[in-house]
């Protein structure tokens, strides 16, 4: 990803000016490659257990794909991303209150056949329960079936969510089996979970859908007031001084007898370690472990930001336009949730684009603006293009993940887990446990 986002920058230690010495101490050194959420969680877990750790990050900032940019006084996250306070993994690594969370309302605004339908989660908004059940957004039968599905999930433990009768079952197959109507799929599930999975065909595993549905209904969704990059920055701040090395791209790894490793960086720098954890994107991982197998299929996405002096709508919720031919899968006036994302008197709109193949960036902006203006015509003239970002490697689809050929080199991140904040942190923790068990 791009470099030089001052809002996400973590100061480099002066101890790495001339090479990368091992941290003081008698413990063998563990090197973590990649300072995304998985790498940071792994490093902190190892340090908490008393291990000497060096974290090598190729970019001048931490976070991997969880970052943000400052554009003309606006805060633009690197794709539409949110944090769920129901992620149990966060508690060990982050002080949520220090992130200054700005919460969404639990619900959505659906736009179908030129009409608005609004629905709230009655578990989080009891005062809206009557309106939610009376709403024509979904049929009574859909509401009953969804309520039953949610109740079953809330009574389950997270580890049971993956224990399905058919592990190959997709989200769409599960919803069909549960009797969810085409109308509910069109109005809610495809635009909402299509944005979550970055795939509105709902071909994601049913186990992943069950996990997300439970977390969305049991917890609250928020963004940090200072942008999504505040999450990895806080995680990095909890590492021991001098253990994080930015601007340190790894060129190759040489393993000697499965007991030690030499990590070669640019500028003829070498780091020696007994254990290595690779927490990078899959293409980088395969290069470092010398695996020439093609990477698994992955999804890309694009986010387009617009500013407006006129508010589109007042609610703290996503807008879900229906229709398979739509370019904008969902959008949100993010300043309704976090006013800090824009200068005073301005609003910021984040639009998620799933299918932009063959379109020029200019065409994408024009069509996205037209689709949003169609829904909120009163603000059409006020809507101004601000910024767009293409995220080429957003989520990984099914397939054989990479595996390390060496016993002292371990993997973390979405190459061994699903693509979510919770999964990234848990994969880092799991990699740390493997390292500790091997010592």
SULDAKA-V448379 format. One record per pair of residues at least 4 apart in sequence whose ideal C-beta (glycine too) atoms are under 6 Angstrom apart, sorted by sequence separation. I is the first residue (numbers start at 1). J is the second residue. If there is no record, write none. Layout:
I,J ; I,J
//
This chain:
16,20 ; 35,39 ; 63,67 ; 77,81 ; 90,94 ; 128,132 ; 138,142 ; 156,160 ; 169,173 ; 180,184 ; 183,187 ; 184,188 ; 185,189 ; 188,192 ; 189,193 ; 190,194 ; 193,197 ; 199,203 ; 204,208 ; 214,218 ; 215,219 ; 226,230 ; 229,233 ; 239,243 ; 256,260 ; 265,269 ; 280,284 ; 335,339 ; 342,346 ; 359,363 ; 364,368 ; 369,373 ; 379,383 ; 411,415 ; 34,39 ; 35,40 ; 46,51 ; 71,76 ; 111,116 ; 120,125 ; 138,143 ; 164,169 ; 169,174 ; 175,180 ; 185,190 ; 239,244 ; 280,285 ; 286,291 ; 321,326 ; 359,364 ; 404,409 ; 411,416 ; 414,419 ; 418,423 ; 47,53 ; 194,200 ; 224,230 ; 255,261 ; 264,270 ; 335,341 ; 342,348 ; 417,423 ; 22,29 ; 32,39 ; 46,53 ; 68,75 ; 69,76 ; 110,117 ; 122,129 ; 197,204 ; 278,285 ; 334,341 ; 335,342 ; 341,348 ; 373,380 ; 404,411 ; 120,128 ; 236,244 ; 253,261 ; 254,262 ; 262,270 ; 263,271 ; 356,364 ; 68,77 ; 109,118 ; 32,42 ; 43,53 ; 122,132 ; 190,200 ; 253,263 ; 262,272 ; 278,288 ; 320,330 ; 417,427 ; 32,43 ; 67,78 ; 416,427 ; 43,55 ; 107,119 ; 120,132 ; 252,264 ; 261,273 ; 283,295 ; 318,330 ; 319,331 ; 335,347 ; 107,120 ; 119,132 ; 250,263 ; 251,264 ; 282,295 ; 335,348 ; 402,415 ; 107,121 ; 260,274 ; 318,332 ; 333,347 ; 334,348 ; 369,383 ; 401,415 ; 413,427 ; 106,121 ; 250,265 ; 261,276 ; 401,416 ; 412,427 ; 30,46 ; 119,135 ; 196,212 ; 333,349 ; 334,350 ; 412,428 ; 248,265 ; 249,266 ; 351,368 ; 106,124 ; 119,137 ; 331,349 ; 332,350 ; 396,414 ; 412,431 ; 35,55 ; 117,137 ; 316,336 ; 331,351 ; 365,385 ; 30,51 ; 312,333 ; 316,337 ; 410,431 ; 35,57 ; 330,352 ; 29,52 ; 30,53 ; 31,54 ; 32,55 ; 33,56 ; 328,351 ; 329,352 ; 396,419 ; 27,51 ; 395,419 ; 410,434 ; 27,52 ; 329,354 ; 327,353 ; 25,52 ; 35,62 ; 110,137 ; 36,64 ; 23,52 ; 37,66 ; 149,178 ; 172,202 ; 171,202 ; 174,206 ; 145,178 ; 170,203 ; 171,204 ; 145,179 ; 171,206 ; 253,288 ; 311,347 ; 169,206 ; 171,209 ; 142,181 ; 307,346 ; 308,347 ; 327,367 ; 328,368 ; 327,368 ; 142,184 ; 164,206 ; 164,207 ; 306,349 ; 328,371 ; 162,207 ; 305,350 ; 138,184 ; 161,207 ; 303,350 ; 304,351 ; 161,210 ; 303,352 ; 161,211 ; 302,353 ; 9,61 ; 10,62 ; 41,93 ; 8,61 ; 302,356 ; 8,63 ; 3,59 ; 5,61 ; 3,60 ; 153,210 ; 8,67 ; 153,213 ; 153,214 ; 304,365 ; 5,67 ; 7,70 ; 5,69 ; 304,368 ; 312,376 ; 150,217 ; 312,379 ; 310,379 ; 308,379 ; 310,382 ; 309,382 ; 308,382 ; 112,187 ; 308,383 ; 110,187 ; 306,383 ; 307,384 ; 306,385 ; 307,386 ; 306,386 ; 305,386 ; 305,387 ; 304,388 ; 303,389 ; 302,390 ; 301,391 ; 300,392 ; 301,394 ; 300,394 ; 298,393 ; 299,394 ; 299,395 ; 298,396 ; 296,396 ; 297,397 ; 198,299 ; 198,301 ; 296,399 ; 291,402 ; 281,393 ; 225,338 ; 223,338 ; 225,340 ; 289,404 ; 286,402 ; 103,220 ; 104,221 ; 285,402 ; 103,222 ; 102,222 ; 101,222 ; 102,223 ; 102,225 ; 99,224 ; 100,225 ; 192,320 ; 86,215 ; 191,320 ; 285,415 ; 84,215 ; 99,230 ; 86,218 ; 86,219 ; 275,408 ; 276,409 ; 277,410 ; 278,411 ; 279,412 ; 282,415 ; 85,219 ; 195,329 ; 279,413 ; 84,219 ; 85,220 ; 187,322 ; 194,329 ; 195,330 ; 277,412 ; 186,322 ; 84,221 ; 191,329 ; 82,221 ; 83,222 ; 191,330 ; 94,234 ; 82,223 ; 93,235 ; 81,228 ; 258,406 ; 258,407 ; 258,408 ; 77,228 ; 255,406 ; 75,227 ; 277,431 ; 195,352 ; 68,227 ; 68,228 ; 275,435 ; 68,229 ; 66,228 ; 67,229 ; 66,231 ; 63,229 ; 66,232 ; 63,232 ; 62,232 ; 62,236 ; 60,246 ; 60,247 ; 55,243 ; 54,243 ; 55,244 ; 56,245 ; 57,246 ; 53,243 ; 58,249 ; 56,248 ; 47,240 ; 44,238 ; 56,250 ; 40,235 ; 40,236 ; 43,239 ; 198,394 ; 198,395 ; 109,317 ; 108,317 ; 107,317 ; 108,318 ; 109,319 ; 110,320 ; 111,321 ; 112,322 ; 208,418 ; 105,316 ; 104,316 ; 105,317 ; 108,320 ; 33,250 ; 8,229 ; 7,229 ; 79,301 ; 80,303 ; 79,303 ; 20,245 ; 10,236 ; 15,242 ; 13,242 ; 16,245 ; 76,305 ; 31,263 ; 104,337 ; 12,246 ; 42,277 ; 102,337 ; 102,338 ; 31,271 ; 39,279 ; 38,279 ; 31,273 ; 29,273 ; 30,275 ; 31,276 ; 32,277 ; 33,278 ; 34,279 ; 28,274 ; 34,280 ; 33,280 ; 20,269 ; 19,269 ; 20,271 ; 111,375 ; 75,341 ; 74,342 ; 73,343 ; 80,350 ; 80,352 ; 74,348 ; 76,387 ; 79,391 ; 71,387 ; 89,422 ; 87,422 ; 89,425 ; 89,426 ; 42,412 ; 38,412 ; 38,413 ; 41,425 ; 45,429 ; 38,424 ; 42,428 ; 46,432 ; 37,424 ; 41,428 ; 45,432 ; 49,436 ; 37,425 ; 41,429 ; 38,427 ; 42,431 ; 38,428 ; 42,432 ; 30,435
//
